[in-house]
């Protein structure tokens, strides 16, 4: 899929999900709001457990707006979900814990 095709979709963030929600459950939440090309649940890398939020792609902005209005606060597996427009991640500093370890290593190797 090229960049132009990816940007044609509207991304929605679904937060506050129960731990046992699957991608199929997430897709099934949206049938009356339009076609869902993809639904992804964000998981922890080491354990594979859900981080309790995910992203759904909708074919158009109008379908995304319709879905957000209809589904925000709706219960999914006995948990009210928060549905909103997905935002780009904020720029993060490269000076996290790995950077500090590397600096210490480099300082001690001199």
C-alpha positions in Angstrom: 0.0 0.0 0.0 1.5 3.3 -1.0 1.5 6.6 1.0 -1.4 8.1 -0.9 -3.6 5.1 -0.1 -2.8 5.2 3.6 -3.6 8.9 3.9 -7.0 8.4 2.4 -8.3 6.8 5.5 -9.5 8.5 8.7 -8.0 7.0 11.9 -10.0 6.7 15.1 -8.6 5.9 18.5 -10.6 3.7 20.8 -9.5 3.9 24.4 -10.5 2.5 27.8 -11.1 -1.0 26.4 -11.3 -4.1 28.5 -8.1 -6.3 28.5 -9.9 -9.2 26.7 -11.2 -7.2 23.7 -10.0 -8.7 20.4 -9.5 -7.0 17.0 -12.7 -8.9 15.9 -14.6 -7.4 18.8 -13.3 -4.0 17.8 -14.3 -4.4 14.2 -17.8 -5.7 15.2 -18.4 -2.5 17.2 -18.4 -0.5 13.9 -20.7 -2.3 11.4 -23.5 0.4 11.5 -20.9 3.2 11.2 -19.4 2.1 7.8 -16.8 -0.3 6.5 -13.7 -0.9 8.6 -10.6 -1.5 6.5 -8.5 -2.3 9.6 -8.6 -2.5 13.4 -5.5 -2.9 15.5 -5.2 -3.2 19.3 -1.9 -1.9 20.8 -0.2 -4.6 22.8 2.8 -4.7 25.1 5.9 -6.0 23.4 7.2 -8.4 26.0 3.9 -9.9 27.3 1.5 -9.4 24.3 -1.2 -8.1 26.7 -3.5 -5.3 25.5 -2.6 -1.7 26.5 -6.4 -1.1 26.5 -6.5 1.0 23.4 -6.5 0.5 19.6 -7.0 2.2 16.3 -9.6 1.8 13.6 -9.3 3.1 10.1 -12.4 4.4 8.3 -12.8 5.0 4.6 -13.8 8.7 5.0 -13.9 11.6 7.4 -17.7 11.6 7.4 -17.9 7.9 8.3 -15.3 8.5 11.1 -17.3 11.5 12.5 -20.5 9.4 12.4 -18.8 6.5 14.2 -17.2 8.8 16.9 -20.6 10.3 17.7 -22.4 7.0 17.7 -19.9 4.9 19.6 -18.3 7.3 22.2 -19.3 5.9 25.6 -20.8 2.7 24.2 -20.1 -0.4 26.2 -17.8 -3.0 24.8 -17.4 -6.1 27.0 -19.0 -4.2 29.9 -16.5 -1.3 29.6 -17.5 2.1 28.3 -15.1 3.0 25.5 -13.8 6.5 24.5 -13.8 7.1 20.8 -12.0 10.0 19.3 -9.9 11.1 16.3 -6.4 9.6 16.4 -3.6 12.1 16.8 0.0 11.9 15.6 2.4 11.0 18.4 4.3 13.9 20.0 8.0 14.2 19.3 9.9 12.4 22.0 13.3 13.3 23.4 16.0 10.7 22.5 17.3 11.1 26.0 15.4 8.2 27.6 16.9 5.5 29.8 18.8 3.8 27.0 20.5 7.1 26.1 21.7 7.5 29.8 23.0 3.9 29.8 24.9 4.5 26.6 26.4 7.8 27.9 27.6 6.0 31.1 29.0 3.1 29.1 30.9 5.5 26.8 32.2 7.6 29.7 33.5 4.5 31.5 35.2 3.1 28.4 37.6 6.0 28.0 
